[in-house]
Structure formats: C-alpha cells, structure tokens
C-alpha cells in the first residue's frame, strides 16, 4: 500500500474538548449529541474520537461516550487522561498559546474541537462560539464579562481556520460584530439524540406525582430563560384554567444574579401559585425524557438561545411546543410538523392566551404515533448533521494545509533576503 492510499483510508482522528462544567448543561449535552451523531455514520466514514480534558475518570459523560468503540480506542483512560486533562487545563490558561504534548501518541490528531482555549501545535483547531448573548442582552453581564467576550471573539476572528456557529442567526451576529474577520465560518446545527441511556425513565405521574396534564419548562433557572413571563401568564389564568399546572426542571441557581431565583420563588408564593408550579430541580436525563413525553405541551419562553436543546428534545419526541418569538426559535422550528405556537417573549397576556388554547385543544402525552414520526425525521437529521460536521473537519484540514504551504515560500524568501 502506498503512503497516499494509506492517508486516504486512515480514519480521521478528532480531539474532542470535553465540556465538564455542571453549570453549563447545554454545553455538556452539545458534546454528547455530537458523538451520538457521529455514531450514526457508516463505519467506513466514522472518525475516531479522543476525549480531551476529562477532569474525572468517573465523569458520567466520559463513561457513556467511551462505550462507543470509536471513542478513545486502544487507550488506557486512567493513566493517559489524567495527564492530558492536566495538559489541557494548562493550555487553556493562555488563549492562543500553542503547546506540544510530550506524549507522542497525541501527535497524530487531525483536528481539535470545540477548541475553546489553547491550540495543540501543528493541529488545526476548529473554534466554536455558542452564541452572542452578551450583545443582545448586555444587562445580564458585567462590563468586564462583556469586554472579555468581545476580546475572545476578536482574537478568534483574527485567526485563520474554521469557526463553527450554531445558527444562521449567530452567523449574522458574527458578521456584524467582526466584518473584517479572517476566519472562515460554518454553521453546524446539532440535533437531540435519544439513546439507550435515556430509556427506562420513571413514570412522572407515579414517581414525581405529576398531574395527568401539565405544561413543561425544561430550562435552568437563569434570568434569560424567562420563567417569570410563564408565571405571570399562569397568574392570569388562575380562574380561567384552574387545572393548568406548570412543571419545571433544572438547576435553580443563576450565578450572575443570586437574587433572581429567590425573586421567582417569592413571586410564586405572593401570587398564590404554590400548587400550580411544580419545581423538581435537576432530574436524571431518562426521567426528564419521560417528563417531556407525558407533557401536554412544552413551553420554551427564553429571551435568548444559541440553539435550544429544549426545542431539539421536544422536536425529537414530537411534542407540541409554545416558544418565545425570537429569531433562533423561528429558525429551529421552521420545518417542524408538530404543533408549534409563538408568543412575544415579554407578553404574558398573549402567552396566557396561547396556553389556554393549548390546554383546551391538546391531549396529554405520550403520543406514540407522533413520536415515531418525529423519530424517523430525527434519524435523518442526525445523519445529515454528522455528514455536515465531517465536511467541516475536511475543510479545516484542507485550509490548514493550504496555509502551511503558503508559508513555506515566505520563509524561504526571508532566509534568502537575510543571506543576501
């Protein structure tokens, strides 16, 4: 076999930078959905994946992803990854620092993604900016946080390579913010994947004592997730829809505003909604899927999203959706075939009207026919997403080679000039 043939048949090796911050569940699920999408590729097209920066060998995400034969194949996690996690933390301290690992087994990575910090030397680093929330909702950030985000985005824009954005909306935001960017942008939209790990969840009516019908909000309790508009709408419906209940799951903490969640809880109490708002906190993923499945309608009231995991989960299960009328939700739901309604995200009166209509028209879940239809559509989207991601990988590698080749004559000319 010639070397050219060997290069063509060798599987791509992706260094996947694991997101492990428990405060950012969307980021953790993003990485998970990416690997599950890659698993849907035919074996010959499937890359190999190495998990970078795993902080703890018992991390559930790492354990789950390593169940795939193409993830960390042939490596001994306990020895190799404690060392690599330390390396990756060091690299992240300096945003654009290149670093060469001492272990030669890490030298054959084809790319790293989503490279949030430093680069490995001579390895194309595909960047990812999840969203531009600080531009649209600056009041949720300190001046220092906004400046840090702007600086990081400007540094990425000045690089050569590939930047992945999660929506066409984000693409427009980036172009407006960095009109002279050198980096090449690509939009890649993940889709939710329901797997064996998410089967066998407990019946929410029995285990959590939820009513037969309920509206479900699956967001963490951050200010931009806009729970308050839902609670205000519910207050308007106290007499009109006396049986309407909102069920909430998610971490009840906003690190940017410690008073936000206590304020929500106080509103629930003052409005007399204690029996109408059920707060379950963080629940196991398999249980969450059953809560989605049994809901009457999924409500996503967020003021801003990069690409909503809640919307993707609801789509994958074929559940009816009421969503705030923001551009990314319109983009996400543009081709959806299940019931979809929109409301202006600050308008509790219109939301109350939409909730009342849904409550009167829609039956409780599950809907096995709608879910089966949605599952077939999801399988197609998942394969398309995997193919699109691999095309981005190939483009990043090709760009890196072109840039390396273009630098060679310049270096030779410089040496010749110095010698002359």
N, C-alpha and C positions, 0 to 999 in steps of 0.2 A: 504494500500500500504506500502510495506517495504521500509526502507531507501535506500536499494540497488536499488530497482526498481525506486524510485524517482530520484536517481542520474543518472540513465540511460536515463530517459525520460526528464530531465531538459535540456533546450536548453543551449548551450554554450553561455557565455556572454563575448564578446570581448571588451576591452577598446581600442578604435582606436585613436591614437595620431594624431590629425589633423595637416596637414602642411598648414600654412597660409601665408607664405612669398610670396608676389606677384612677387618677382624676380625669384621665382622657380616655374614656371607654370607646369613644368613636375612633380614636387612633388605633387602639388595640384591635377592634373589630375590622378596621380597614386592612390591617396586615393579614388577619385571619382570612378575610374574604378573598384577598389577592391569591393566597396559596391555594385555597379551595378552587378558585377559578382556574389556576394553572393545572390543577389535578384533572380538570375536565378535558384537557388536550389529549390527543392521541399520544401514545407512549413515545413514538419517534420524534414528536415535536415538543415534548415536555422538557423543560430545563431541569438542572439540578439547583438546589437552593441550600445555602448555608446561612444559618441564623447568626447574626452579629449582635454582640452586646447583650446577651441574655444575662440578666443580673442574678438569677437564681435558677439552679437546675430543676427545682420543683415548680417553676412558674407554669401554671396550667396551660397557657398558650403554647409555650415551647414543647411541653409534653405532648399536647394534641397534634401540633404540626409535625413533630418528629415521627408520628405514626405513619406518615407517608414515606414510602421507600426513596423518593427523590429528594427528601429533606435531610441534610446532614448525613448523607450516606457514607458509610465507611469511617466515620469519626467517632471518637470516644468523648462524649459530651463533658463528663465530669472533669477530665483533665484539660481538654482543649478549650472549652468555652469559658471557664473561669478566667483563664489567661486572656482570651480575646475580649471578654467583657471589660477587663481592666484596661486593655489597649484602647477599646472604643471610647471609654469614658475619658481617657487622656486626650484622644483625638478631638473629642467634642469641645474641649476647653478652648481651643482656638479654631475659629470657624473655618478658615480656608487652609489650615496647615496640612501639608501632605506628610504621610507617615508610612514607613516601610516596616511591616511586621518582621520580627526576627525569625519566625517560623515559616519556612519556605512553602509549607502546604497552603498558605493563604495567598501565594503569589499568582495563582492561576485563576483568580476571579475574573470574569469578563466584565462585570459592572457591579456597582453597589446601588441600592435603592431601599427606601427613600432617603437619600443622603442628607440628613438634617444638620450635620456638623462637618468635621474634617474629612478630607479625602484620603484614600489609600493611594500611594504614589503609583503612577502608571496604570491606574484602573479608572475607567470612565465612571464619573459619579453623576447619576441621574438625580436631580433635585425634585422636591415636591413642596409646594406651598398649598396647604389645605384650603385657605380662604383669605379674604381681606376684610375680616370683620372690623378691624380697628379703623378702617377707612369709613365704613358705613355707620358704625356705632361707636364713635370715638369716646363718648361719655362713659363707656364701660371699661376704659383703660386709663392708666395714669399717663402723664406726659412722657415719663421715662419709658414705659412699655411701648407706647406708640413710636417713639424715636428708635427704640431697639428693633422693632419690627420693620420700620422703614429702612434702617441701615442694613439689616439682614437681607431684605428683598433687593435693595440696590446692589449689594455685593453679588447676589445670585444673578441679577440682570446683567452684570458686567462680565460674567463668565462665558466661556464657550462650552457648549454642551447642550443637554436637554433639560428642560423644566417641565414637569408634569403638573397640570392643573385639573381640578376635579369637575369643572363645568365650563360651558361656554360663557356663562356669566363671569366666572373668575378670569377667564381669558380676556374678556373685555376690561375688567378691572385692572389686570396687569398691564395691558396695552396702554391704558390711560395713565397709569402710575409711572410706567417705565417706557415711554415711547421710543427711546433710543437703545433699547436692550440689545445686547449681543447674543444672549442665549436664545436657543430655539425652543418654542413652547409647543406642547402637545396636550390635548385634553384626553384624559382617561377617566371613565366613569365606572366605579365599582358597582356590583350588584350583590345583594344578600344571598347567602348560600345556607340552606338548611341541611344539616348533616345528621349522621347517626348520633353525634354528641348532643344534638338538640332534640332527640326523640325521648319519649318516656317521661316528659314533664308531668307534674302532678295536676290533677283536675282543679282549676282555680275555684270552682264553686265549693268543692269539698275541702281542699286544703286551706285556702285563704278565705273561705266563707263569703265569696263574692256573690252578689245577686245574679239572677238569671240573665239580666240585661245590664250593660254598663258601657260608658264611653271610656276609652283607654288613652292615656297620655303616657308615653314611654321615655320622656326626657329626664335628664338630670336637672336638678333644681338650680339652674343658673338664670340670671336675670334675663339674658337674651332669649331664653326658651319660652318666656312669656306666659307662664302658668296663670298669672294674675288675670289676663283677659278671659280665660276659661272660667275662673272662679267668679268673676263679675257677671259673666253671662249666666252662670248657674244660679246666681242670686236673683237674676231677673226671671228665672223660670221656676222659682220655688212653688208658686201656686199653679202655674200653667202645666208644669210637668213634675208633679210631686214625687214620681218614682225614678226620675233621672238621677243617676249616680255617676260620678267621675272617679275612675281608678287611676292612681299614679304609681309608677315605679321609678326608681332612680336615686342616685346619691343626693341626700338633702344637705348640700353644702355648696356655697358659692365663695370660692377663695378670694374673689375680687371684691366682694361686698358681704361681710359677715352678718350684716343686719338684714339681708334680703330674705332668707328663708324664715327667720323669726317673724318678719313682717307678713309673709304669706300665711303662716300659721295663725297669726293674730287676726288677719282678715277672715280666715275660715271660721274662727271662733266668734268674732264680732258679728259676722253675717249669719250665724246660726247654721252653718253648713257642715258641722262635725259629722253628721250621719250621711251626708251627701258626697263627701270627698274621702275616699279611702286611700291612705298612703301606706304603701308596702315597703318602701325603701328599695335596696338592692336585692334582687331575687336571682336565683340560678337561671342561666340562659334557657335551659329546657323548660323551666316553669314560665319564663317570660313568653316563650313561643306559644304556650297554651293560653296565656292571658290574651295575647294577640288573637289567637284562633277563636276564642269564645266571645270576643268583644262584639258589640253591636256595630260600633264604628270606632275607627282610630282617629284621634284628634292630634294634629301637629300644629300648634299655634305660634311657632318660633318666629322671632323678629328677623333672624338671620341664620342661614345654613351654608356650609360649603357644598355638601352633597348629603342629604339627610339619610342616615341609617334607618331612622324610624319609617320614613317613606318607603325605602327599599324593602324593609321587613314586611310592611303592610302589603306592598305590591306582590311580594313573593308568596304571601298567604292568601291573596285575592280578597283582602278585607276592604270594605268601604272606607273612604278617607275624607275627612274635612281638614283642609290645610290653609294656613295663612297665605294670602295672595302676595307672595314675594317672587321675584324672577326665577330663582333657582327651583322653587316648587313647581312653577309652570313648566320649566324645562324638564324636570324629573317626571312629571305626570302627563306630559303632552300626548303620549300614545297609550295611556293606561285605559284598559277596557272595563275595569270595575267602577263602582260608583265613586265619583270624585266631586267634592264641592269646595269652593274657595270663599274666604271672607277677608276683608281688610283687617290687617293684623292688630289694629288698635280699636276696632269697632265691636264692643261686646254686645251691642244691640243686634247687629247683623249675625254675629256668631250665635246668639241665643235663638234667632230665627232658624238658622241652619241646623242647630242641634234639635230644635223642636220638630222640624220636618223629618230629620233622620230618625228621630225617636219614634215618630208615628208611622214611618214607612218601612223601616228596615227590621228584619227579624234578627234575633241573636245568632251568634256563630255557634258552632262551626258551619261552614257551607262547603261540603266536600267537593261538589261539582265545580264551584268557582275556584277552590284551592287547587284542584287537579289541573284546570285550565291555566291558572297562574303558574303552576309548577312547570308546565311544558314551556311556557313563554320564558320563564326564568332560566331554564336549562339552555335555551337558545342564546339568551343574553349573556349567560355565564361563559359559554364557549366563545362568543364574539368578543367579550371583554378580554379573555385570555389571549386570543389571537391578536387583538389590538395592542395588548401590553407587550407581547413578544416582538411586534413590529417596532415598537418604541425602543426595545432593547437593541435590535439590529441597527436602527438608525443612530443610536448613541454610540455604538461600537464603530460604525462607519464614519461618523463625524470625528471621533477621536483619532482614527487612522488618518483621515484627511488632514487634520490639524497637525498631527505628528509629522507627516510627510512635508507639509508646507513649512515646518520649522527647520528642516534639515538644510535646505539651500541657504536660508538666512544665517544659520550657524556657520556654514562653510564660508559664506561671503564675509562674515565678521572676522573669522580667523585669517582669511586671505588679506583683508584690509589691515589687520594688526600686523601680519607678517610683512606686508609691503611697506 
